[in-house]
Amino acid sequence: MEDWVYRALEKWPNVPALFGWLGLDRRGRWTIRGEIIGRPQIIDTINPNYAADEHGRWYFQNGPQRGYVTLESAPLVLRTDGAGRLMTHTGQRVDRTEAGWLDEHGALWLRTAHGPAVLEGEDLHWVLERLRGPRTPVDEELLAEALALPSGAQTTLSLRLDDGTLALGRLDFEAAPQVLGFVREPRERQDD
């Protein structure tokens, strides 16, 4: 978090949190009440002040007020930069991954040092270039076999990353929050 946030929290410690206003879509775009936020100044304020609480609810700390974020997919959306490195939608470089999965749609889910993340859509070519299996290159048949496995199963595929090779499991989209420890639709809790 930025220093101004801590100063505001100290000055106004009991500002109620907001729920249902902020969102993050599958492409890593911030939304407010369903409308995409396009102003770079607003995005540049949200990104460094985005974090998770102890219950797996992700939020934007806007000074003294916490705005919980409804997630269309994952808390972090991954992209590749021009050099082929993974970056979060908030601009953080992904240098370390702990676990990886493919969902039933072929999206790549990673537990990163920054939190739970997904790579899908236009950057999936990055995944295909780095996939390894019992037969190399990985063909459509081998990929289809992996995607047909039940959620929780281990595939025969692995992903070559800068920090090593990561064995890939299968994970259903709907099971991702429970396995990776995040909440897609945060709600107020009695202990808030």
VEXVEX-267934 format. One record per residue (C-alpha): chain; x, y, z. Coordinates in Angstrom, 3 decimals. Layout:
// residues N
kette x y z
A X Y Z;
...
//
This chain:
// residues 192
kette x y z
A 0.000 0.000 0.000;
A 1.052 3.574 -0.578;
A 1.905 5.904 2.338;
A -1.128 8.163 1.800;
A -3.385 5.152 2.435;
A -1.800 4.465 5.831;
A -2.100 8.129 6.808;
A -5.801 8.167 5.881;
A -6.452 4.941 7.810;
A -4.803 6.441 10.870;
A -6.891 9.601 10.620;
A -10.229 7.834 9.891;
A -10.019 4.257 11.222;
A -13.714 3.296 11.174;
A -14.948 4.040 7.662;
A -17.358 1.279 6.527;
A -16.320 -0.930 3.617;
A -18.050 -0.940 0.224;
A -19.360 -4.121 -1.396;
A -20.714 -4.595 -4.907;
A -19.280 -1.483 -6.539;
A -15.850 -2.515 -7.810;
A -15.082 -5.408 -10.112;
A -12.318 -7.063 -12.081;
A -13.266 -8.683 -15.376;
A -11.659 -11.706 -17.055;
A -9.330 -9.467 -19.050;
A -7.942 -7.723 -15.968;
A -9.930 -4.516 -16.431;
A -11.277 -2.650 -13.410;
A -14.997 -1.912 -13.402;
A -17.284 0.222 -11.310;
A -20.896 -0.948 -11.233;
A -20.182 -3.002 -14.376;
A -18.672 -0.146 -16.405;
A -15.001 -0.434 -17.423;
A -12.736 2.142 -15.802;
A -10.672 3.698 -18.572;
A -8.964 6.637 -16.873;
A -5.267 5.789 -16.372;
A -5.086 7.962 -13.231;
A -7.778 5.873 -11.509;
A -6.179 2.587 -12.592;
A -2.786 3.836 -11.372;
A -4.367 4.549 -7.969;
A -6.107 1.165 -7.683;
A -3.227 -1.094 -8.767;
A -0.715 -0.449 -5.938;
A -3.466 -0.441 -3.303;
A -5.032 -3.790 -4.231;
A -4.671 -6.631 -1.731;
A -6.452 -9.522 -0.005;
A -7.738 -9.811 3.535;
A -7.340 -12.868 5.773;
A -10.600 -14.350 4.368;
A -9.471 -14.319 0.709;
A -11.562 -11.267 -0.193;
A -9.668 -8.906 -2.506;
A -10.101 -5.167 -2.124;
A -8.914 -1.713 -3.138;
A -7.909 0.402 -0.156;
A -9.024 3.896 -1.133;
A -7.643 5.958 1.713;
A -9.653 5.041 4.791;
A -12.304 3.120 2.823;
A -11.937 -0.459 1.673;
A -13.781 -1.338 -1.528;
A -14.160 -5.092 -1.966;
A -13.781 -6.340 -5.549;
A -16.132 -8.752 -7.299;
A -14.022 -11.066 -9.442;
A -15.224 -12.387 -12.779;
A -12.414 -14.934 -12.770;
A -9.312 -14.673 -10.555;
A -7.864 -11.982 -8.267;
A -4.914 -11.531 -10.618;
A -5.065 -11.707 -14.398;
A -1.794 -12.535 -16.123;
A -0.398 -11.133 -19.338;
A 2.889 -11.525 -21.110;
A 5.208 -8.618 -21.701;
A 7.251 -8.090 -24.858;
A 10.076 -10.267 -23.487;
A 7.826 -13.275 -22.787;
A 7.637 -12.756 -19.012;
A 4.422 -13.042 -17.033;
A 3.009 -9.873 -15.469;
A -0.060 -9.346 -13.324;
A -2.709 -6.905 -14.504;
A -1.442 -4.625 -11.706;
A 2.030 -4.510 -13.279;
A 3.898 -6.931 -11.005;
A 6.370 -9.319 -12.585;
A 5.739 -12.992 -11.778;
A 9.098 -14.449 -10.824;
A 7.933 -17.354 -8.653;
A 5.103 -19.844 -9.034;
A 4.132 -22.525 -6.532;
A 1.514 -24.603 -8.370;
A -0.326 -24.731 -11.681;
A -3.513 -26.094 -13.198;
A -5.480 -26.112 -16.431;
A -9.218 -25.558 -16.247;
A -11.838 -27.192 -18.465;
A -11.556 -24.274 -20.931;
A -7.766 -24.502 -21.251;
A -6.979 -21.450 -19.093;
A -3.812 -21.634 -16.980;
A -4.203 -21.051 -13.231;
A -1.139 -20.343 -11.110;
A -0.476 -19.854 -7.424;
A 2.082 -17.056 -7.566;
A 4.005 -15.116 -4.949;
A 1.499 -12.285 -5.582;
A -1.589 -14.475 -5.189;
A -3.963 -16.630 -7.278;
A -3.772 -15.806 -10.967;
A -5.144 -16.894 -14.328;
A -3.846 -16.575 -17.883;
A -6.405 -17.003 -20.614;
A -7.450 -15.582 -23.938;
A -4.963 -13.944 -26.267;
A -1.857 -14.952 -24.265;
A -2.579 -18.697 -24.302;
A -0.047 -19.088 -27.138;
A 2.578 -18.387 -24.431;
A 1.352 -21.462 -22.538;
A 1.266 -23.686 -25.634;
A 4.885 -22.810 -26.454;
A 5.982 -23.902 -22.964;
A 3.872 -27.029 -22.451;
A 5.704 -30.321 -22.162;
A 4.318 -33.845 -21.977;
A 5.182 -37.474 -22.617;
A 5.116 -36.577 -26.323;
A 6.741 -33.362 -27.423;
A 5.519 -31.153 -28.905;
A 2.212 -31.355 -27.074;
A -0.468 -32.010 -29.666;
A -4.231 -31.404 -29.604;
A -4.950 -34.997 -28.571;
A -2.685 -34.839 -25.514;
A -4.113 -31.454 -24.516;
A -7.701 -32.733 -24.954;
A -6.888 -35.752 -22.731;
A -5.604 -33.430 -20.006;
A -8.630 -31.132 -20.192;
A -11.014 -34.119 -20.027;
A -9.611 -35.242 -16.665;
A -11.728 -34.581 -13.567;
A -10.966 -31.563 -11.413;
A -8.236 -32.414 -8.907;
A -6.483 -34.952 -11.156;
A -2.826 -34.649 -12.124;
A -2.176 -34.312 -15.865;
A 0.837 -35.641 -17.760;
A 1.653 -32.066 -18.774;
A 4.132 -29.622 -17.307;
A 4.926 -26.004 -17.975;
A 8.471 -24.750 -18.523;
A 9.001 -21.504 -16.629;
A 12.007 -19.313 -15.855;
A 12.051 -20.650 -12.285;
A 11.800 -24.333 -13.322;
A 9.257 -26.812 -14.574;
A 5.805 -26.879 -13.028;
A 3.633 -30.030 -13.085;
A 0.061 -29.157 -14.059;
A -3.098 -30.475 -12.483;
A -6.687 -30.130 -13.666;
A -8.949 -27.663 -11.899;
A -12.520 -26.712 -12.740;
A -13.200 -22.981 -13.031;
A -15.838 -23.185 -10.298;
A -13.437 -25.015 -7.930;
A -10.632 -22.440 -8.273;
A -11.730 -20.166 -5.381;
A -11.786 -23.022 -2.877;
A -8.484 -24.543 -4.028;
A -6.635 -21.227 -4.361;
A -8.229 -19.529 -1.361;
A -10.089 -16.518 -2.742;
A -13.647 -15.202 -2.840;
A -15.237 -14.190 -6.154;
A -18.202 -12.350 -4.633;
A -17.138 -10.834 -1.321;
A -19.809 -10.178 1.273;
A -19.752 -8.441 4.607;
A -18.956 -10.735 7.519;
A -20.217 -10.480 11.093;
A -16.629 -10.107 12.313;
A -15.942 -7.106 10.008;
//
